[in-house]
Amino acid sequence: MNFLTPHFLLAAVQIPLLSDIVVIFGLAMLVILLFMRLKIPTIIGYLLTGAIAGPYGLSWVDASTAVDVLSEIGVILLLFVIGMEFSLKSLMAIKKAVFIGGTLQVVLTIVFTTLASYLFGFDWNIAVFFGFLFALSSTAIVLKLLQEAGQVNTISGRTTLAILIFQDIIIVPFVLFTPMLAGESDNILLSLLFLALKGGLVIVLTIFGAKYIIPKLLYRVAKTRNEELFLLSIIVTCFAVAYATSLLGLSLGLGAFLAGLIISESEYSHHATGKILPFREIFLSFFFVSVGMLFDVTFLYEHIFVIIGLVLLTFIGKFIAATLAVRAIGASFKEAFIVGFSIFQVGEFSLLLAKEGLKYDLLDPTTYQYFLAVSILTMAVTPFILKNREDLACRILNAPIPSTIKNKLDPKNEIPLGDLDEESLSDHLVIIGYGLNGKNLAKAAKSAHIPYAIIEMNPETVRREAANGEPIVFGDAANGTVLEHVNIHKARVVVIAISNNDATRGIVINVRDYNHNNCIIVRTRYVNEIEHLLHLGADEVIPEEFETSIEIFTRVLSKYLVPRKSIEAFTTDVRSHNYEMFRYSSMDNSTGLALDIPEINFVSIKIEKDSGPYLGSAIKDVKLRERAGVNLVAIKREGNTETEITGDTKLKLGDVLYLVGKTEALEAFEKTISLD
């Protein structure tokens, strides 16, 4: 054991995995605490933890099989959660991006890498193997970052996910081709045929399980109300499907994703996701640490300039390949650039494939270290590039390049997907984003005879809605040409109803540059964006969670019989003060947020006792108000509601009484006419 090994680890030598866990989590905690203060992504902290504690650092942790197994579980749980948040319907909606976009990205990357490697003097079979290695991107890192940013369901996010899914599928043929590249005599074509048959079988079983088996099983489990049993059922489903696909020669990650898809078709997917997330975070940390443990800092220092050159070459080649692939499936250049900036790195499955290359002598130890250095550096810079991917894409589109090229990149060429009568657009409403909120807003504007125009980035939505007569255009509202097309300078109100926060900020700035007088209303998911968006030029910012809180509290107040006008005045006051009541933990009453809550309640009570002083007699005789202290407002009898109550009205068994009174009187009256 290395002399730098902490003494407390010597006592745990009989349980080496325990000592590894203590070192990994303890060191990771310290590193990430520091990185959080410096606002550096936590993924980089895990990579640094592995580099420090690994065999090329202080040797506190060996690159043991146990750590590799734990990291593999993390990748499985990540893909499982992604599958649960997706659905079979959503997957079919992006099948074009999966099979066409994914194929083009992989093929183009292999071609570029093979040609470059061959020019560097490598044999053609090794050059093709390099193409296999660099064609794959990091599913674990990219999807984790997209999830944290809430961008998985954006157009670029779905396209990125589609290509990553295809890469996870294509890893299996890559593994099968590797022995052939090394000169082995296995019948690769027959193996691929069997693989296709296995893949078809898995897809059929996935659809069958999603439709008929898992929903019924989870319903039975949920009825027990046992949380431990529910969690166990979810975990068994995940690992059982992953294990089944591995037995068929497919990847564990693909099986986990399919298991998530199966559960996503049930109504229990959101609850299951909440149960799995803590486990995913724990095990996924082992993956990033295990990657960092492979990093030889000494080798990097000795070959720094060559490695940086290879990193830049990798970035440029993969970016171009991804951009061309995404552009080929009909996406705009901006979306293609965004995807290119998302999947430029080398992936975790490439590290597994590289080990196969070592086994078959396609890689020598020195080349392997070069590959590891390039892989880990591209992974390390991914959080920084991905965070600014939209800004980088806009910079390319706005770069001072020749007009001939710029005209091809400019989104104005794609506007004719929708058409507008620009001359009639004046004093109108501009809706940016045609999701659920945008669609409802358009319906309301149409019913109120308010002229409006819509800007949307999904070309399929634009084609469909334009065919239905909607005044909609395709384009990015952060682009001035698109805004000019909807006469933004003549608009009275602009509503930004998209979920991408970075894009929202850019749109607010751009709209305000064109029109200083219109009203900009922004929907945001994040509370901390309110002040920033107002500062950029938005007039009103509506945070989703606060509006939900207002709606809930409005209904609560109505149950306390607060007058409707008082409730409306209250909600208006909350909004006019930018939701201060909800944004701060303590607040004085200077805003005047006060309501007079009545001491009475309004309830419905069913007569269930075939006895008592109130049955069979006229209300005027039993003196309901004097004896019980409650007022009868209406009676529901045999499905009909009677509101004309007289002194001669008699109460019958089974009647539902609508009563007003103080809470104590209502509770006492309920005991006399209802069963316990």
C-alpha positions in Angstrom: 0.0 0.0 0.0 1.3 3.5 -0.9 2.9 5.4 2.0 0.5 8.3 1.2 -2.5 6.1 2.0 -4.4 7.4 5.1 -3.9 5.3 8.2 -7.6 4.9 8.8 -7.8 2.9 5.6 -5.5 0.2 7.0 -8.2 -1.0 9.4 -10.6 -1.5 6.5 -8.2 -3.6 4.4 -10.5 -6.7 4.8 -13.3 -4.7 3.1 -11.6 -2.8 0.3 -14.8 -1.6 -1.2 -15.7 0.2 2.1 -12.5 2.1 2.2 -12.9 3.1 -1.5 -16.4 4.4 -0.7 -15.2 6.4 2.2 -12.3 8.0 0.2 -14.5 8.7 -2.9 -17.4 10.3 -1.0 -15.2 12.1 1.5 -12.9 13.6 -1.0 -15.8 14.3 -3.5 -17.6 16.2 -0.7 -14.7 18.5 -0.1 -13.9 19.0 -3.8 -17.6 19.7 -4.7 -18.0 22.1 -1.8 -15.1 24.1 -3.2 -16.4 23.9 -6.7 -19.8 25.1 -5.7 -18.3 28.2 -4.2 -16.4 28.7 -7.5 -19.5 27.9 -9.5 -17.8 25.0 -11.3 -20.0 22.1 -12.4 -20.1 19.1 -10.0 -19.2 16.7 -12.8 -15.7 18.3 -13.0 -15.4 17.8 -9.2 -16.1 14.1 -9.6 -13.5 13.8 -12.4 -10.9 15.6 -10.3 -11.8 13.4 -7.3 -11.0 10.3 -9.4 -7.8 11.9 -10.7 -6.6 12.7 -7.2 -7.5 9.4 -5.5 -6.8 7.1 -8.4 -3.7 5.1 -9.3 -2.1 8.0 -11.2 -2.7 10.4 -8.4 -2.3 9.6 -4.6 -3.3 5.9 -5.1 -5.9 6.1 -2.3 -8.3 4.1 -4.4 -7.4 1.3 -6.8 -9.1 1.1 -10.2 -11.0 -1.9 -8.8 -13.6 -4.0 -10.5 -16.0 -3.1 -7.6 -15.8 0.7 -8.5 -16.4 -0.2 -12.2 -19.5 -2.2 -11.3 -20.9 0.7 -9.1 -20.3 3.1 -12.0 -22.1 0.8 -14.4 -25.1 0.8 -12.1 -25.1 4.6 -12.2 -25.2 4.7 -16.0 -28.0 2.1 -15.9 -30.1 4.2 -13.4 -29.5 7.3 -15.5 -30.8 5.7 -18.7 -33.7 4.2 -16.6 -34.8 7.6 -15.4 -34.5 9.1 -18.9 -36.7 6.3 -20.2 -39.3 7.0 -17.4 -39.4 10.6 -18.3 -39.9 9.8 -21.9 -42.6 7.5 -23.5 -43.1 5.2 -26.4 -45.2 7.8 -28.0 -42.4 10.4 -27.6 -39.8 8.0 -28.9 -41.9 7.3 -32.1 -42.2 11.0 -32.6 -38.4 11.3 -32.9 -37.8 8.1 -34.8 -36.6 10.2 -37.8 -33.9 11.8 -35.6 -33.0 8.5 -34.0 -32.5 6.4 -37.2 -31.6 9.0 -39.8 -29.9 11.7 -37.7 -28.1 9.1 -35.5 -26.9 7.1 -38.5 -25.6 10.1 -40.3 -23.8 11.4 -37.2 -22.1 8.1 -36.6 -21.2 7.4 -40.2 -19.9 10.9 -40.8 -17.8 10.8 -37.7 -16.3 7.4 -38.6 -15.5 8.7 -42.1 -13.8 11.9 -40.8 -11.9 10.1 -38.1 -10.8 7.2 -40.4 -9.4 9.6 -43.0 -7.6 11.7 -40.4 -6.1 8.7 -38.7 -5.0 7.1 -42.0 -3.3 10.4 -42.9 -1.4 10.3 -39.6 0.0 6.9 -40.6 -2.2 4.3 -38.9 -3.3 1.2 -40.8 -6.8 1.3 -42.2 -8.2 -1.2 -39.7 -6.9 0.8 -36.7 -8.1 4.0 -38.4 -11.7 2.5 -38.7 -11.5 1.5 -35.0 -10.6 5.0 -34.1 -13.7 6.0 -36.0 -15.8 3.7 -33.8 -14.3 5.2 -30.6 -14.9 8.9 -31.6 -18.4 8.3 -33.0 -19.8 7.9 -29.6 -20.7 10.7 -27.2 -21.2 10.8 -23.4 -24.9 9.9 -22.7 -24.3 10.1 -18.9 -22.8 13.6 -18.9 -25.0 15.2 -21.6 -28.3 13.9 -20.4 -27.5 14.8 -16.8 -26.7 18.4 -17.8 -29.8 18.6 -20.0 -31.9 17.3 -17.2 -30.5 19.8 -14.7 -31.1 22.7 -17.2 -34.7 21.4 -17.9 -33.9 21.1 -21.7 -34.5 17.5 -22.4 -37.9 18.3 -23.9 -36.7 21.2 -26.1 -36.3 20.6 -29.8 -32.5 20.4 -29.6 -32.8 18.4 -26.4 -35.0 15.7 -28.1 -32.7 15.6 -31.1 -29.7 15.2 -28.9 -31.4 12.4 -27.0 -32.3 10.7 -30.2 -28.7 10.6 -31.5 -27.5 9.4 -28.1 -30.1 6.6 -28.1 -28.8 5.5 -31.6 -25.2 5.6 -30.3 -26.2 3.3 -27.4 -27.7 0.9 -29.9 -24.8 1.0 -32.3 -22.2 0.1 -29.6 -23.2 -3.5 -30.0 -22.3 -3.9 -33.7 -19.1 -2.0 -32.9 -18.1 -4.6 -30.3 -18.9 -7.3 -32.8 -16.9 -5.7 -35.6 -13.8 -5.1 -33.4 -12.5 -8.8 -33.6 -12.9 -8.6 -37.4 -10.8 -5.5 -37.6 -8.2 -7.3 -35.6 -8.1 -10.1 -38.1 -10.3 -12.6 -36.3 -12.3 -15.0 -38.6 -15.8 -14.8 -36.9 -18.8 -14.6 -39.2 -19.7 -11.0 -38.4 -22.6 -10.9 -40.9 -24.3 -13.9 -39.3 -23.8 -12.3 -35.9 -25.4 -9.0 -37.1 -28.4 -11.0 -38.4 -28.9 -12.6 -35.0 -28.5 -9.2 -33.4 -31.3 -7.7 -35.6 -33.6 -10.6 -34.7 -32.8 -10.1 -31.0 -33.4 -6.4 -31.2 -36.8 -6.9 -32.9 -37.8 -9.4 -30.1 -36.8 -6.9 -27.4 -38.9 -4.1 -29.1 -41.9 -6.4 -29.3 -41.6 -7.5 -25.6 -41.1 -3.8 -24.6 -44.4 -2.8 -26.2 -46.2 -5.8 -24.8 -44.9 -5.1 -21.3 -45.7 -1.4 -21.5 -49.3 -2.1 -22.6 -50.3 -5.2 -20.5 -47.9 -6.4 -17.8 -46.2 -3.5 -15.9 -49.3 -1.2 -15.5 -51.3 -4.1 -13.9 -48.3 -5.2 -11.7 -47.7 -1.6 -10.4 -51.4 -1.2 -9.8 -51.4 -4.3 -7.5 -48.3 -3.0 -5.8 -49.6 0.5 -5.4 -52.8 -0.8 -3.8 -50.8 -2.2 -0.9 -49.6 1.3 -0.1 -46.2 -0.1 0.9 -43.5 2.2 -0.3 -40.7 -0.4 0.2 -42.6 -2.9 -2.0 -43.1 -0.2 -4.7 -39.5 0.8 -4.7 -38.4 -2.9 -4.9 -40.8 -3.5 -7.8 -39.3 -0.5 -9.7 -35.7 -1.6 -9.2 -36.5 -5.2 -10.1 -38.1 -4.0 -13.3 -35.1 -1.9 -14.2 -32.4 -4.5 -13.6 -34.5 -7.4 -14.9 -35.0 -5.8 -18.3 -31.4 -4.6 -18.4 -30.2 -8.2 -17.6 -32.5 -9.7 -20.2 -31.1 -7.4 -22.9 -27.5 -8.2 -21.9 -28.3 -12.0 -22.2 -29.4 -11.2 -25.8 -26.1 -9.5 -26.5 -27.4 -5.9 -26.2 -26.1 -3.3 -23.8 -27.2 -2.9 -20.2 -27.9 0.8 -20.8 -30.2 0.1 -23.7 -32.2 -2.4 -21.5 -32.5 0.1 -18.7 -33.8 2.7 -21.1 -36.4 0.3 -22.4 -37.4 -0.6 -18.8 -37.9 3.1 -18.2 -40.1 3.4 -21.3 -42.2 0.5 -20.1 -42.9 2.2 -16.8 -43.4 5.6 -18.5 -46.6 4.2 -20.0 -48.2 3.7 -16.5 -49.6 6.4 -14.3 -46.9 5.6 -11.7 -43.9 6.9 -13.6 -43.6 10.3 -11.8 -43.7 8.6 -8.4 -41.2 6.0 -9.5 -38.9 8.7 -10.8 -38.9 10.4 -7.4 -38.0 7.1 -5.7 -35.1 6.3 -8.0 -33.4 9.7 -8.3 -31.4 9.5 -5.0 -30.0 6.1 -6.0 -29.1 7.4 -9.5 -27.1 10.3 -8.1 -25.1 8.1 -5.7 -24.2 5.5 -8.2 -23.6 7.9 -11.1 -21.0 9.7 -9.0 -19.0 6.4 -9.1 -19.0 6.6 -12.9 -17.5 10.0 -13.1 -15.0 9.2 -10.4 -14.0 6.0 -12.2 -13.4 8.0 -15.4 -11.2 10.4 -13.5 -9.2 7.6 -12.1 -8.0 6.7 -15.6 -6.5 10.1 -16.0 -2.6 10.1 -16.0 -1.7 13.7 -15.2 2.0 13.0 -15.8 1.3 11.8 -19.4 -0.9 14.9 -20.0 1.9 17.2 -18.8 4.5 15.5 -21.0 2.3 15.6 -24.2 0.2 18.6 -23.5 0.5 20.3 -26.9 -0.2 17.2 -28.9 -3.2 16.3 -26.7 -4.7 19.8 -27.0 -4.3 19.6 -30.7 -6.1 16.3 -30.8 -8.9 17.7 -28.5 -9.5 20.6 -30.9 -9.5 18.2 -33.9 -12.0 16.0 -32.1 -14.2 18.9 -31.3 -14.2 20.3 -34.8 -14.7 16.9 -36.5 -17.6 15.8 -34.2 -19.2 19.2 -34.3 -19.3 19.3 -38.1 -20.5 15.7 -38.3 -23.4 16.3 -35.8 -24.3 19.7 -37.5 -24.6 18.1 -41.0 -26.5 15.1 -39.6 -29.1 17.3 -37.7 -29.4 19.7 -40.7 -30.1 16.7 -42.9 -33.3 15.8 -41.0 -34.8 19.3 -41.5 -33.7 21.2 -38.4 -32.5 24.8 -38.6 -28.8 25.6 -38.6 -29.2 27.1 -35.1 -30.6 23.8 -33.7 -28.0 21.8 -35.6 -25.2 24.0 -34.1 -26.7 23.5 -30.6 -26.7 19.7 -31.0 -23.2 19.9 -32.4 -22.0 21.8 -29.2 -23.8 19.1 -27.1 -22.3 15.9 -28.4 -18.7 16.8 -29.4 -17.1 14.9 -26.5 -16.0 11.2 -26.5 -18.4 9.0 -24.6 -18.2 6.5 -21.7 -19.0 3.6 -24.0 -15.9 4.5 -26.0 -13.8 3.8 -22.9 -15.4 0.3 -22.7 -14.8 -0.2 -26.4 -11.2 1.0 -26.1 -10.6 -1.8 -23.6 -11.7 -4.3 -26.3 -9.2 -2.6 -28.6 -6.4 -3.2 -26.1 -7.4 -6.9 -25.8 -7.2 -7.4 -29.6 -4.0 -5.2 -30.0 -5.7 -2.5 -32.0 -4.4 0.0 -29.4 -1.0 0.1 -27.9 -0.5 1.5 -24.3 0.8 4.8 -25.5 -2.1 5.3 -28.0 -4.5 4.3 -25.3 -3.2 7.0 -22.9 -3.6 9.6 -25.7 -7.2 8.4 -26.2 -7.9 8.6 -22.5 -6.5 12.1 -22.2 -8.5 13.3 -25.2 -11.7 11.6 -23.9 -11.5 13.0 -20.3 -10.6 16.5 -21.5 -13.5 16.6 -23.8 -15.8 15.3 -21.0 -14.3 18.0 -18.7 -15.1 20.9 -20.9 -18.6 19.6 -21.9 -20.4 21.4 -19.0 -19.0 24.8 -19.9 -19.7 24.4 -23.7 -23.2 22.9 -23.2 -24.1 25.7 -20.7 -23.4 28.3 -23.4 -24.3 26.3 -26.5 -27.2 28.6 -27.5 -25.0 31.7 -27.2 -22.3 30.0 -29.2 -24.8 29.0 -32.0 -26.0 32.6 -32.2 -22.5 33.9 -32.4 -21.8 31.6 -35.4 -25.0 32.8 -37.1 -24.1 36.5 -36.4 -20.4 36.1 -37.4 -19.1 38.5 -40.1 -18.9 35.9 -42.9 -19.5 36.3 -46.6 -23.1 37.1 -47.6 -23.3 34.1 -49.8 -22.7 31.8 -46.9 -24.7 33.9 -44.4 -27.8 33.8 -46.6 -27.7 30.0 -46.4 -27.4 30.0 -42.6 -30.0 32.7 -42.0 -33.3 31.3 -40.6 -35.2 33.7 -42.9 -34.9 31.1 -45.6 -37.1 28.8 -43.5 -39.9 31.3 -42.7 -42.1 30.3 -45.6 -43.1 27.2 -43.7 -45.7 29.6 -42.4 -47.2 32.7 -44.0 -48.6 36.0 -42.6 -50.4 39.0 -44.0 -47.8 41.5 -42.7 -49.7 44.5 -43.9 -52.7 43.7 -41.6 -50.5 43.2 -38.5 -50.7 46.3 -36.4 -51.5 46.8 -32.7 -51.4 43.0 -32.5 -50.3 40.2 -30.1 -47.2 38.2 -30.8 -47.0 34.8 -29.2 -43.5 33.2 -29.0 -43.8 29.5 -28.5 -46.8 27.3 -29.4 -46.8 24.9 -26.6 -49.8 24.4 -24.3 -49.7 28.0 -23.0 -49.2 29.5 -26.4 -52.0 27.4 -27.9 -54.5 28.4 -25.2 -53.5 32.1 -25.5 -54.1 31.9 -29.3 -57.6 30.4 -28.7 -58.4 33.2 -26.3 -57.1 35.9 -28.6 -59.2 34.5 -31.5 -62.3 34.4 -29.4 -61.7 38.0 -28.3 -61.0 39.1 -31.9 -57.5 40.2 -31.1 -55.1 40.0 -34.1 -52.1 37.9 -33.3 -49.1 36.2 -34.8 -47.2 33.1 -33.6 -43.4 32.3 -33.8 -42.5 28.6 -33.3 -39.3 26.6 -33.7 -40.8 23.2 -34.4 -41.2 22.9 -38.2 -43.8 20.1 -37.9 -46.0 22.2 -35.6 -45.7 25.1 -38.0 -46.8 23.1 -41.0 -49.7 21.5 -39.2 -51.0 24.8 -37.7 -50.4 26.8 -40.9 -52.5 24.3 -42.7 -55.3 24.9 -40.1 -55.2 28.6 -40.8 -53.1 29.8 -37.9 -51.0 32.9 -38.4 -47.7 31.1 -37.6 -44.2 31.3 -38.8 -41.1 29.2 -38.3 -38.1 30.8 -36.8 -36.0 31.8 -33.8 -37.4 34.9 -32.1 -33.9 35.8 -31.0 -33.2 36.6 -34.7 -34.2 40.0 -35.9 -35.3 38.9 -39.3 -38.0 36.7 -37.8 -39.2 39.5 -35.5 -39.5 41.9 -38.4 -41.6 39.3 -40.3 -44.3 39.5 -37.5 -44.1 43.4 -37.5 -42.7 43.4 -33.9 -42.3 47.2 -34.1 -46.1 47.5 -34.4 -47.1 44.9 -31.8 -48.9 46.0 -28.6 -48.1 42.9 -26.5 -45.5 40.2 -26.8 -45.9 37.0 -24.8 -42.9 34.7 -24.5 -44.2 31.2 -23.6 -41.2 29.0 -24.0 -39.4 26.8 -21.4 -35.8 27.6 -22.4 -34.5 30.2 -20.0 -31.4 31.2 -22.0 -33.4 31.7 -25.1 -36.0 33.7 -23.2 -33.4 36.3 -22.1 -32.1 36.7 -25.6 -35.6 37.2 -27.0 -36.4 39.8 -24.4 -33.3 41.8 -25.3 -34.0 41.5 -29.0 -37.7 42.5 -28.8 -36.9 45.5 -26.6 -34.3 46.6 -29.2 -37.1 46.7 -31.9 -39.8 48.2 -29.8 -39.4 50.2 -26.6 -43.2 50.7 -26.0 -44.8 47.3 -26.3 -45.6 45.2 -23.3 -43.5 42.1 -22.9 -45.0 39.3 -20.7 -42.7 36.3 -19.9 -43.4 32.9 -18.5 -40.6 31.4 -16.5 -40.1 28.3 -14.4 -37.5 29.8 -12.2 -38.1 32.3 -9.4 -34.6 33.7 -9.5 -35.1 34.8 -13.1 -37.8 37.4 -12.2 -35.5 40.3 -11.3 -33.1 39.6 -14.2 -35.9 39.5 -16.8 -37.4 42.6 -15.5 -34.0 44.3 -15.7 -33.6 43.2 -19.3 -36.8 44.8 -20.3 -39.8 42.5 -19.5 -42.8 44.2 -18.2 -44.3 41.2 -16.4 -42.8 37.9 -15.4 -45.1 35.1 -14.5 -43.3 32.3 -12.5 -45.2 28.9 -12.8 -44.8 27.8 -9.2 -46.1 31.2 -7.8 -49.1 31.2 -10.1 -49.9 27.7 -8.9 -49.6 28.9 -5.3 -52.0 31.8 -6.1 -54.5 29.5 -7.7 -54.4 27.1 -4.7 -54.7 29.9 -2.2 -57.6 31.5 -4.2 -59.5 28.2 -3.9 -58.7 28.0 -0.2 -60.1 31.6 0.4 -63.2 30.7 -1.5 -63.8 27.8 0.9 -63.5 30.3 3.7 -66.3 32.2 2.0 -64.2 35.3 1.4 -66.0 37.6 -1.1 -64.9 37.1 -4.8 -64.0 40.7 -5.2 -61.8 40.6 -2.1 -60.0 37.5 -3.5 -59.5 39.2 -6.9 -58.1 42.4 -5.2 -55.8 40.2 -3.1 -54.3 38.3 -6.1 -53.9 41.5 -8.0 -52.0 43.0 -5.1 -49.7 39.9 -4.9 -48.9 40.1 -8.6 -48.4 43.9 -8.6 -45.7 43.5 -5.9 -43.8 40.9 -8.0 -44.9 38.0 -5.7 -43.0 39.4 -2.7 -45.3 37.4 -0.3 -43.9 34.2 -1.7 -40.4 35.2 -2.5 -39.2 36.2 0.9 -39.4 34.2 4.2 -40.6 37.2 6.2 -42.5 40.3 5.0 -44.2 43.2 6.8 -47.8 44.1 6.0 -46.9 47.4 4.2 -48.4 46.1 1.0 -51.8 45.8 2.6 -52.3 42.1 2.0 -55.1 41.5 4.5 -58.4 39.7 4.3 -61.4 39.4 6.6 -61.9 35.7 7.0 -65.6 34.9 8.1 -66.1 32.7 11.1 -68.7 30.6 9.3 -68.3 27.6 6.9 -70.3 26.1 4.1 -70.5 22.3 4.0 -72.6 19.4 2.7 -73.8 16.6 5.0 -75.7 13.4 4.2 -78.5 12.1 6.5 -77.5 8.5 7.2 -79.3 7.7 10.5 -82.9 6.4 10.3 -83.7 8.1 13.6 -83.2 11.4 15.4 -85.2 14.6 16.1 -84.9 16.0 12.6 -86.4 13.3 10.4 -90.0 13.2 9.3 -91.0 16.6 10.8 -91.3 20.0 9.2 -88.3 22.3 9.5 -90.4 24.9 11.3 -91.4 22.4 13.9 -87.9 21.0 14.7 -86.5 24.6 14.8 -83.3 23.7 13.0 -81.7 27.1 13.3 -82.5 27.6 17.0 -81.6 24.0 18.2 -78.6 23.2 15.9 -77.3 26.7 15.1 -77.1 26.0 11.4 -78.9 27.4 8.3 -80.2 25.1 5.6 -79.5 26.5 2.1 -80.4 23.6 -0.2 -81.3 19.9 -0.3 -80.1 17.4 -2.9 -82.7 14.6 -3.1 -82.8 11.7 -5.6 -80.3 13.6 -7.9 -82.2 16.9 -7.9 -81.1 20.0 -6.0 -83.9 21.9 -4.3 -83.1 25.5 -3.3 -86.7 26.7 -2.4 -86.8 25.6 1.2 -89.9 26.4 3.2 -90.9 25.9 6.8 -93.0 22.9 5.7 -90.1 21.1 4.1 -89.3 17.7 5.7 -85.9 16.0 5.9 -85.7 12.4 4.6 -83.1 9.6 4.9 -80.5 9.9 2.2 -80.9 13.7 1.7 -77.7 15.7 1.2 -78.0 19.0 3.2 -76.1 22.1 2.2 -75.6 24.1 5.4 -74.0 27.3 6.6 -72.9 27.9 10.1 -70.0 28.0 12.5 -67.6 25.1 12.4 -68.4 23.8 15.9 -72.2 23.9 15.2 -71.8 22.1 11.9 -69.6 19.3 13.5 -72.2 18.8 16.3 -75.1 18.6 13.8 -73.2 16.1 11.6 -72.8 13.7 14.6 -76.6 13.6 15.0 -77.5 12.7 11.4 -74.4 10.8 10.0 -72.9 7.5 10.8 -69.4 7.4 12.4 
